[in-house]
Amino acid sequence: MKTVYSENHHRQHGRGELTDGYLMPVVEKPERAEMILARVKAEGLGEVVAPHDFGREPLAAVHDAGYLDFLENAWDAWEAEHGGERDALPLIWPVRTLRQARPENIDGKIGYYAMDAGTPITAGTWQAATTSAKVSLTAASLVHAGAPSAFALGRPPGHHAAADLLGGYCFLNNAAIAAQWLRDQGVPRVAILDVDYHHGNGTQAIFDDRADVFFASIHADPRQEFPYFLGHADETGSGAGEGHTANFPLPWGTEWPAYAEALDAACRRIEDYGPDVLVVSLGVDTFERDPISRFRLSSGEFPRIGARLAGLKRPTVFVMEGGYAVEEIGVNALGVLAAFEGG
């Protein structure tokens, strides 16, 4: 399995995120990708290759044009207004009683396009995010060209980003961009399986009303956990997409037996759908010692995920999402990937 990787991910390195009333050091940091890359090389997973440039069109096929313009220019506008000593974070949002009208000032714009105050925009955010999208597109292109699988080792992650919304450390939805690109190349049916601890709200929203992309997610119950406002079991898609979304929310403290049951159920739904290509949003923050998660999977259980995915026997694009126990992230991610390769 080839791994697609770029050093440009280092350009996203925020100073802090607002957590529990405190401005805390960010947990989505460059060391995450570095540890996974080291493990890829140590285990001999396969060749590490650089991403290709696909231009802006694949991004615009998923994301709103105004949102892309905002992301590209947000840091310059922030720096002009506030200087460059602090990351750009929102301070107000257009919540239920307020109008959904985009302001002109940068502080209002960030609030309009952000869903949380934990996703800092920095001087390097646009370059890191667009490179992460290129990483996922290159992995998708390898699979489209005939490779049985490929691993997109990019950051920042993407599954919380909707068509015109950032949050959860995500700016561009890498898995959705890869899935849409595959559809645009003529792949008839694509499925996305999100195994991150947190629900892939952005991915669900992007494909909610479509039947050509099936979305399944196994995640912490949104009644208890971020992102809270999407990911319930009764969300099954809308319009033409009715029946093409499957959510499997699980309670805090979930261990392998209950997780395995949900994974089997999600895989059966994917088998019933019969995709030509599978995109996996690979989060390993289901790990028992992850600092911001409350599932209890051990490192020895991640290979079981990979083996189950291998049983689907589909060309598969793995797109890296969450996982914040930095010392173990490489072991856990490679547990999935190596078992998939051996399956």
C-alpha positions in Angstrom: 0.0 0.0 0.0 1.4 3.4 -1.0 1.3 6.2 1.5 0.8 9.8 0.2 2.5 12.4 2.4 3.7 16.0 2.3 5.8 18.0 4.8 3.4 20.9 4.1 1.2 19.7 7.0 3.7 21.4 9.3 2.3 24.8 8.2 -0.8 24.1 10.3 0.4 24.5 13.8 -1.9 26.5 15.9 -0.9 28.2 19.2 -4.0 27.3 21.1 -7.6 26.1 21.2 -10.5 27.1 23.5 -11.2 24.1 25.7 -13.3 24.0 28.9 -13.0 27.7 29.3 -9.2 27.8 28.8 -7.0 28.6 25.9 -5.0 25.3 25.8 -2.2 23.9 23.6 -3.7 22.3 20.5 -3.9 18.5 20.3 -4.1 18.5 16.5 -0.3 19.0 16.0 2.4 18.0 13.5 3.7 15.2 15.6 0.6 13.2 14.8 1.6 12.8 11.2 5.3 12.4 12.0 4.6 9.5 14.3 2.4 7.7 11.7 5.0 8.3 8.9 7.7 6.8 11.1 5.6 3.7 11.7 4.8 3.4 8.0 8.5 3.3 7.3 9.4 1.0 10.2 6.8 -1.6 9.2 7.5 -1.4 5.5 3.9 -0.7 4.6 5.0 0.5 1.1 6.4 3.4 -0.9 5.8 6.9 0.4 5.0 9.3 -2.4 4.3 13.0 -2.8 0.9 14.4 -3.7 0.0 15.8 -7.1 -1.7 19.1 -7.8 -5.3 18.7 -9.0 -6.1 22.4 -9.1 -9.0 24.1 -7.4 -11.8 22.3 -9.3 -12.0 19.2 -7.0 -12.3 21.5 -3.9 -15.0 23.6 -5.6 -16.9 20.4 -6.4 -17.5 19.9 -2.7 -17.0 23.3 -1.1 -18.8 26.6 -1.5 -16.9 29.1 -3.6 -17.3 31.9 -1.1 -16.1 29.6 1.7 -12.9 28.7 -0.3 -12.3 32.4 -0.9 -12.7 33.1 2.8 -10.2 30.3 3.8 -7.6 31.5 1.2 -7.7 35.1 2.5 -8.7 34.7 6.1 -5.2 35.0 7.6 -4.3 38.1 5.6 -7.5 39.8 6.7 -7.0 38.7 10.4 -3.4 39.9 10.4 -4.5 43.3 8.9 -7.1 43.7 11.6 -5.4 42.1 14.7 -1.7 41.6 13.8 -0.1 38.2 13.4 0.8 37.4 17.0 -2.3 35.4 17.8 -4.2 32.7 15.8 -7.6 33.6 14.3 -10.5 32.3 16.4 -14.2 33.2 16.3 -16.0 35.1 19.0 -19.6 35.1 17.8 -21.8 32.7 15.8 -25.1 33.2 13.9 -27.1 31.0 16.3 -30.8 30.3 16.2 -32.2 33.8 16.9 -29.8 35.6 14.5 -29.8 36.1 10.8 -27.6 33.8 8.6 -26.0 36.8 6.8 -22.3 36.8 6.0 -20.6 39.9 7.6 -17.8 41.8 5.9 -15.5 42.1 8.9 -13.1 39.2 9.5 -14.3 38.6 13.1 -17.9 38.2 11.8 -16.8 36.1 8.8 -14.9 33.6 11.0 -18.0 33.2 13.2 -20.1 32.7 10.1 -17.9 29.9 8.7 -16.7 28.3 12.0 -18.6 25.9 14.2 -16.2 26.0 17.2 -13.4 28.0 18.8 -11.0 25.1 18.8 -9.9 25.3 15.1 -7.3 28.1 14.8 -6.6 29.7 11.5 -2.9 30.4 11.1 -0.6 31.9 8.5 -0.1 28.4 7.0 -3.6 27.0 7.2 -4.6 27.4 3.6 -1.5 25.8 2.3 -1.7 22.9 4.8 -5.4 22.3 4.2 -5.1 22.4 0.4 -2.1 20.1 0.5 -4.0 17.7 2.7 -6.8 17.7 0.1 -4.1 17.0 -2.6 -2.9 14.0 -0.5 -6.4 12.5 -0.4 -6.9 13.1 -4.1 -3.6 11.5 -5.0 -4.5 8.4 -2.9 -7.9 8.3 -4.7 -6.1 8.6 -8.1 -3.9 5.6 -7.2 -6.9 3.4 -6.4 -8.7 4.7 -9.5 -5.7 3.7 -11.6 -5.9 0.1 -10.3 -4.2 0.0 -6.9 -6.2 -2.1 -4.4 -5.6 0.5 -1.7 -3.8 3.7 -0.8 -3.2 5.7 2.4 -3.7 9.5 2.5 -1.5 10.6 5.4 -2.6 14.2 5.5 -3.3 16.8 8.1 -5.3 18.9 9.0 -8.0 16.3 9.0 -11.3 16.9 7.2 -14.5 15.1 8.2 -16.0 17.9 10.3 -15.7 20.4 7.4 -19.0 20.8 5.6 -19.5 22.6 2.3 -19.1 26.0 3.9 -18.2 25.3 7.5 -14.9 24.6 9.4 -14.5 23.1 12.8 -13.2 20.1 14.8 -9.6 20.9 13.4 -11.0 20.5 9.9 -11.0 23.0 7.0 -11.5 21.0 3.8 -13.3 17.7 3.8 -10.6 15.4 2.4 -12.7 12.2 2.4 -15.6 14.0 0.6 -13.2 15.6 -1.9 -11.7 12.1 -2.7 -15.2 10.5 -3.0 -16.5 13.3 -5.2 -13.4 13.1 -7.4 -13.9 9.4 -7.9 -17.5 10.0 -8.9 -16.4 12.7 -11.4 -14.0 10.2 -12.9 -17.0 7.9 -13.6 -16.9 5.6 -10.6 -20.7 4.7 -10.3 -21.0 4.2 -6.5 -18.8 5.2 -3.7 -19.2 4.4 0.0 -17.6 6.3 2.9 -17.0 4.6 6.3 -16.0 6.9 9.1 -14.5 5.1 12.1 -13.3 8.2 13.9 -14.5 8.6 17.5 -16.3 11.8 16.6 -19.1 11.9 14.0 -18.2 13.0 10.5 -20.9 15.7 10.5 -19.4 17.5 7.5 -19.3 14.4 5.3 -22.8 13.5 6.2 -24.1 17.0 5.4 -22.3 17.1 2.0 -23.8 13.8 0.8 -27.1 13.9 2.8 -29.4 14.1 -0.3 -27.5 11.9 -2.6 -27.8 8.2 -3.5 -24.5 7.9 -5.4 -22.4 8.2 -2.2 -23.3 6.0 0.8 -22.1 7.3 4.2 -21.8 5.2 7.4 -20.3 6.4 10.7 -19.5 4.7 14.0 -18.9 7.3 16.7 -19.7 8.6 20.2 -23.3 9.4 20.8 -23.9 13.1 19.9 -26.1 13.4 23.0 -22.9 13.1 25.0 -20.1 14.1 22.7 -18.8 16.6 20.1 -20.0 17.6 17.6 -23.3 17.1 19.4 -25.7 18.3 16.7 -25.5 15.6 14.1 -24.9 11.8 14.0 -28.1 10.4 15.6 -29.3 7.0 14.5 -32.5 8.4 13.0 -30.6 10.5 10.4 -30.8 8.3 7.3 -30.5 10.9 4.5 -33.0 13.1 2.8 -34.6 13.4 -0.6 -32.8 11.1 -3.1 -30.4 10.3 -0.3 -33.0 8.7 2.0 -31.6 5.4 3.2 -28.0 6.2 2.2 -26.8 7.5 5.5 -26.3 5.1 8.5 -25.2 6.3 11.9 -24.1 4.0 14.7 -23.8 6.2 17.8 -22.2 4.4 20.9 -22.0 5.5 24.5 -19.0 6.7 26.5 -17.0 3.7 27.7 -17.6 1.5 24.6 -15.2 -1.4 24.4 -14.4 -3.8 21.6 -17.4 -6.2 21.7 -20.0 -3.4 21.2 -17.7 -1.6 18.8 -17.2 -4.8 16.7 -21.0 -5.3 16.6 -21.5 -1.7 15.2 -18.6 -2.2 12.7 -20.2 -5.4 11.5 -23.5 -3.7 11.1 -21.9 -0.8 9.1 -20.0 -3.2 6.9 -23.2 -5.1 6.1 -24.8 -1.9 5.1 -21.9 -1.1 2.8 -22.0 -4.7 1.3 -25.7 -4.2 0.6 -25.0 -0.9 -1.1 -22.3 -2.5 -3.3 -19.8 0.4 -3.8 -17.2 0.3 -6.5 -14.7 2.1 -4.2 -14.7 2.5 -0.4 -13.2 5.6 1.3 -12.4 5.1 5.0 -12.2 8.1 7.3 -9.5 6.6 9.5 -9.7 8.1 13.0 -7.9 6.2 15.8 -9.1 8.3 18.6 -11.3 5.4 19.7 -8.1 4.4 21.6 -8.5 3.9 25.3 -5.9 6.5 26.2 -6.8 9.2 23.7 -6.8 12.5 25.6 -10.1 13.9 24.1 -12.1 10.7 23.7 -14.0 8.2 25.9 -14.0 4.8 24.0 -11.8 2.0 25.3 -10.3 0.2 22.3 -6.8 -1.2 22.9 -3.9 -1.1 20.4 -4.4 -4.8 19.9 -7.9 -4.3 18.6 -7.2 -1.9 15.8 -5.9 -4.8 13.5 -9.4 -6.3 13.9 -10.8 -3.2 12.3 -8.4 -3.6 9.4 -9.2 -7.3 8.9 -13.0 -6.6 8.9 -12.5 -3.9 6.3 -10.4 -6.2 4.2 -13.3 -8.6 4.2 -15.4 -6.1 2.2 -13.0 -6.8 -0.7 -13.3 -3.3 -2.2 -10.7 -1.0 -3.6 -10.1 1.3 -0.6 -8.8 4.8 0.0 -7.8 5.4 3.6 -7.9 9.1 4.6 -6.3 10.0 8.0 -8.6 11.8 10.4 -8.3 12.0 14.2 -6.2 10.3 16.9 -4.5 12.4 19.6 -2.6 10.0 21.7 0.6 10.9 19.9 2.9 8.2 21.2 0.5 5.4 20.1 -1.1 7.0 17.0 1.4 5.3 14.6 0.9 1.9 16.2 -2.9 2.2 16.1 -3.1 3.5 12.5 -0.7 0.9 11.2 -2.6 -1.7 13.1 -5.6 -1.1 10.8 -3.6 -0.6 7.6 -1.2 -3.6 8.0 -4.1 -5.9 8.9 -6.0 -4.7 5.9 -3.0 -5.5 3.7 -2.8 -8.9 5.1 -6.5 -9.6 4.9 
